[in-house]
């Protein structure tokens, strides 16, 4: 069964309309609509009446509570289906897209996401201000979290997933982007994106606020802290930054003493390499330490030795052949070595198992063809 979770706050004018639209498009499919309501107006009375008239409708009113994230989590608890969808009540999310999303799940997808940003989709319902806010939020998430980078519409409030994706997962969303929480913490291997057109808002009012935007930033920071694969990158960057200072300090000190540039570059890189191994082994890859430390250190030093060669060759090329300032030339060599070191150490020195996730983008023609077949 499909459970459709819809959080509501003073959406009395929309609840009957969206329930009717869902009933039209799902027809004989087994489903339930779970309204989780935090309203302060007459919406609870309207939902009560709707639930008596429509056996597919379930609702829970949370008196004195407020919050989109906790409302959706409450909906997950109430939902009885093994497939769950989340959408807004304001009709900006067309219920007709539930059908191809459900099809994608039936075809083996773990998560189905209607996207405004693949061919066939559009975000025409947003004002220019909201488009800017949405784009900023999207790219912040992609920059900070690896699992979001191949998905075009990570900030969507409209999505569907198998219940098993969140089974045993401690969801801790803050604010208004539940999908990001599920994408980062959930257990899944296949995501399908489907094009759709965002609709202009009908009745009610937007839940967007400065506080919700601040909550979103807090949410991203919390996800980075809780995600070992993302936290590792930032820890490595900080360790690498400390190595840059160690390298440059030793290098500059040696050149002041008259040591030849190549020798100074090699020595300073070796000192920085030792410092980096200790910090990376204890901080960056602390949960991927397997086998004896001598083996990890050997692998690290082999990888880093090639990094030193790369560092010194870039330094020599830029300094001797292009007459670049020797400090800047050494810094450029360090950057090249850092990229090499992180990639190879993540693969070889401290290997960790990560789930392979595929992201598919279905063309609009395929979705239209399926909708036509369903209507026939």
C-alpha positions, 0 to 999 in steps of 0.5 A: 500500500502507498501512504501519502504523508501531507503536513498541514498548517491552516490549509483548510481550503486545500485539504478536500481538494488535494484528497479529491485529486489524489482519489482521481489519479490513484483510482483502484490502487491501494493507498491512504492519505495521512494528514498531520495537522498543526493548524490553529484555524478550523482545519481540524474540523474539516479534516475530521469531516473529510475522514468520515466521508473518505475511507482513504483519509487518516489525520492526526491533529497535534495541538500546540505543536508546530514544525514541518519536520516533526509533522512528517516524522509523525506521519511516517509513524502513522503510515501503514504502507510499505511505500511512502510519499511526502507532498505539500497540501497547497497543490504546488505538487501535482498529485498526477505525478504520484502515478509515475513515481509509484511506477518507478518504485515498482520498477525497482527504485528505492527513492523516486523524486520529481525534479524541476531541473531535468528536461521536461521539468520547470520551477515556474511557480516560484518567484525570482526571490524564491528561485534564488533562495532555492538555488542557494540551498540546493548548491549548499547541500551539494557542496557539503554532502557527497550523496546529494551531488548527482541529484538535481532537486535535493530540496524538493518537498515532493518524493516517494520511497520504500519504507525500508530506506528509513528502517533502523535509521535515526532521522533528525531533520530540522526545518523543511527539507526532509528529503535531504535527511533521507538521502544522507542517512537512508539505506538505498542503492537506486534513485529515479528522478522524474520531470515535473512542472512546479505549480503556482501556489493556490490558497493558504500561505508559504511556510518559507521564513528566515527561521526555516532558512537558518534551520536548513543551515543547521541541518546541513551542518548536523548532517556533515557532522554525522556523516563519516564520508563527508566529515572525512573530507573536511577533516582531511582538508583541515589536516592538509591545511596544517600540513601546508603551514608545517611545510611552508614553515620548514621550507622557508626556514631552510631557504633562509639558512641557504639550503638549495630549493629542491632539497628544502622542498623535499625536506619540508614535504617529508616533515609535513607528511609525518605530521599528516599521517599522525593526524589523519590516522587519529582523526580523519580515518579513525573509524577505518583503521584496520591492521597494524599501524606499521602497514597503514604508515607504510602505505601512507608513506608510499602514497605520500612519497609519490605526492612528494615527487609530484610536489617537487616536480611542480615546484621545479617546473614553475620555479626553474622553467617559469620563474615563478616565485619559489614560495608560490611555486611550492604552494602550487606543488602542495595543492597537486600533492594534496589531491593525489594523497586524499584520493589514494589514501581513501582507496588504499591506506584507509579503505572504507566500504560505501554503498554504490548509489545509481541515479537515473533521470527518466525522460519526459516522453517515457513519463507521458507514455506511461500516464497515457497507458494508465488513463487508457 
